[in-house]
């Protein structure tokens, strides 16, 4: 393992773009209003653990259960697609019943928003090019940013107001939908290639 600032900075920027926690602020605010409870620290730690474990064991885990990275990414694109639909159309696709979650900490914050198929497949790509130490540091830097955004989402909600949140939610819903479609199309081609 050898530290290289350029590798670490590049890996950090790539993961930041893929995780897109800034773009997920409307999703986080929406989830906070639905379930009322998001444990920022716990979500960040769970996402970090998932990402680091996947960095080391990702391909082996997927092979063990008989799926490849492309199939994993296609499945994740459906989750992102439905979250985006909820944001854009202001509908609820998730039925809340007796077993409705009281927290959105693990699902969908830690997975698939932070440690989703996009970031997990990106980690596998980065591992082929960069030293693992630099990737782990990049993960930690991104998790700190995720924690700060999750922690301040309530303040952002008060500052933006209902109208501001509604506008941002629609805009980022379309962006999230586009990311889901891109994730789907780029990986479905690989499945049929």
C-alpha positions in Angstrom: 0.0 0.0 0.0 1.4 3.3 -1.0 -0.2 6.8 -0.5 -0.5 8.9 -3.6 -2.2 12.3 -3.3 -3.2 12.5 -6.9 -4.8 9.0 -6.9 -6.6 9.8 -3.6 -7.9 13.1 -5.0 -9.1 11.6 -8.2 -10.8 8.7 -6.5 -12.4 11.2 -4.0 -13.8 13.3 -6.9 -15.0 10.3 -8.8 -16.8 8.9 -5.8 -18.2 12.3 -4.9 -19.7 12.7 -8.3 -21.2 9.2 -8.3 -22.6 9.3 -4.7 -23.9 12.8 -5.4 -25.0 13.5 -1.8 -25.6 17.2 -2.6 -28.1 16.1 -5.3 -29.7 13.7 -2.8 -30.6 16.5 -0.4 -34.2 16.6 -1.6 -34.5 12.8 -1.1 -33.0 13.1 2.4 -35.4 15.9 3.3 -38.4 14.0 1.8 -37.4 10.8 3.8 -36.9 12.8 7.0 -40.4 14.2 6.6 -41.9 10.7 6.0 -40.1 8.7 8.7 -38.9 11.6 10.9 -35.7 9.8 12.0 -32.4 9.6 10.2 -29.4 8.7 12.3 -26.7 10.6 10.3 -23.7 9.0 12.1 -25.1 5.5 11.8 -26.0 5.9 8.1 -22.5 7.2 7.4 -20.8 4.4 9.2 -23.0 1.7 7.6 -22.3 3.1 4.2 -18.6 3.3 4.8 -18.5 -0.3 6.0 -20.5 -1.5 3.0 -18.2 0.3 0.6 -15.0 -0.9 2.2 -16.2 -4.5 2.4 -17.4 -4.3 -1.2 -14.0 -2.9 -2.2 -12.3 -6.0 -1.0 -14.9 -8.7 -1.5 -17.4 -7.2 -4.1 -16.7 -9.3 -7.1 -16.4 -12.5 -5.0 -19.7 -11.8 -3.2 -21.5 -11.2 -6.5 -19.9 -14.4 -8.1 -20.9 -16.4 -5.0 -24.6 -15.5 -5.4 -24.4 -16.0 -9.2 -24.7 -12.4 -10.5 -22.3 -10.1 -12.1 -21.6 -6.4 -11.6 -23.8 -5.4 -14.6 -26.8 -7.3 -13.2 -26.3 -5.7 -9.8 -26.2 -2.2 -11.4 -29.4 -2.9 -13.4 -31.2 -3.9 -10.2 -30.0 -0.8 -8.4 -31.1 1.4 -11.3 -34.7 0.2 -10.7 -34.5 1.3 -7.0 -33.2 4.8 -8.1 -35.9 4.9 -10.8 -38.7 4.5 -8.3 -37.2 7.0 -5.8 -37.0 9.5 -8.7 -40.6 8.9 -9.7 -41.8 9.5 -6.1 -39.8 12.8 -6.1 -41.1 14.0 -9.6 -44.7 13.0 -9.4 -45.1 13.5 -5.6 -46.5 10.1 -5.2 -45.9 7.3 -2.7 -44.9 4.0 -4.2 -43.8 2.5 -0.9 -46.9 1.3 1.0 -46.7 2.2 4.7 -48.4 -0.3 6.9 -47.9 -1.9 10.3 -44.3 -2.7 9.4 -43.5 0.7 8.1 -39.9 1.7 8.9 -39.4 4.2 11.7 -36.0 5.2 10.3 -34.6 5.6 6.8 -31.0 5.2 8.2 -30.1 1.9 6.5 -32.6 1.8 3.6 -32.5 3.9 1.5 -29.9 6.3 2.9 -26.9 4.0 3.5 -28.0 1.8 0.6 -28.7 2.6 -2.2 -28.3 6.4 -2.0 -24.7 6.5 -0.6 -23.4 2.9 -1.0 -25.5 2.2 -4.1 -24.8 0.2 -7.3 -23.2 3.2 -8.9 -20.7 3.8 -6.1 -20.1 0.1 -5.6 -19.4 -0.6 -9.2 -17.2 2.5 -9.3 -15.2 1.1 -6.4 -14.5 -2.1 -8.5 -13.3 0.1 -11.4 -11.1 2.2 -9.2 -9.5 -0.9 -7.6 -8.3 -1.9 -11.0 -6.4 1.4 -11.4 -5.5 2.7 -8.0 -3.9 1.6 -4.7 -6.4 0.4 -2.1 -5.1 2.8 0.5 -5.9 5.8 -1.7 -9.4 4.4 -2.4 -10.1 3.8 1.3 -9.0 7.4 2.1 -11.3 8.6 -0.7 -14.2 6.6 0.8 -13.6 8.2 4.3 -13.5 11.7 2.8 -16.8 11.2 1.0 -18.4 9.6 4.1 -17.4 12.7 6.2 -19.2 14.9 3.5 -22.2 12.6 3.6 -22.4 12.8 7.4 -22.3 16.7 7.3 -25.0 16.8 4.6 -27.2 14.3 6.5 -26.7 16.2 9.8 -27.6 19.6 8.3 -30.5 18.5 6.2 -33.0 19.7 8.8 -31.4 23.2 8.8 -31.4 23.2 5.0 -35.1 22.2 5.1 -35.9 25.2 7.3 -33.8 27.6 5.2 -35.3 26.5 1.8 -38.9 26.3 2.9 -41.6 24.1 1.4 -41.6 25.9 -2.0 -37.8 25.7 -2.3 -37.7 22.0 -1.4 -40.5 21.3 -3.9 -38.6 23.0 -6.7 -35.3 21.3 -5.8 -37.0 18.0 -5.4 -38.5 18.1 -8.9 -35.1 19.2 -10.5 -33.1 16.5 -8.7 -35.8 13.9 -9.2 -35.3 14.4 -13.0 -31.5 14.2 -12.5 -31.9 11.0 -10.4 -34.2 9.6 -13.1 -31.5 10.3 -15.7 -28.8 8.6 -13.6 -31.1 5.6 -13.2 -31.7 5.4 -16.9 -28.0 5.8 -17.7 -27.1 3.1 -15.1 -29.7 0.9 -16.7 -28.8 1.4 -20.4 -25.0 1.2 -19.9 -25.3 -2.1 -18.0 -28.1 -3.7 -19.9 -26.0 -3.4 -23.1 -23.2 -5.3 -21.3 -25.6 -8.1 -20.3 -26.7 -8.7 -23.9 -23.3 -8.2 -25.5 
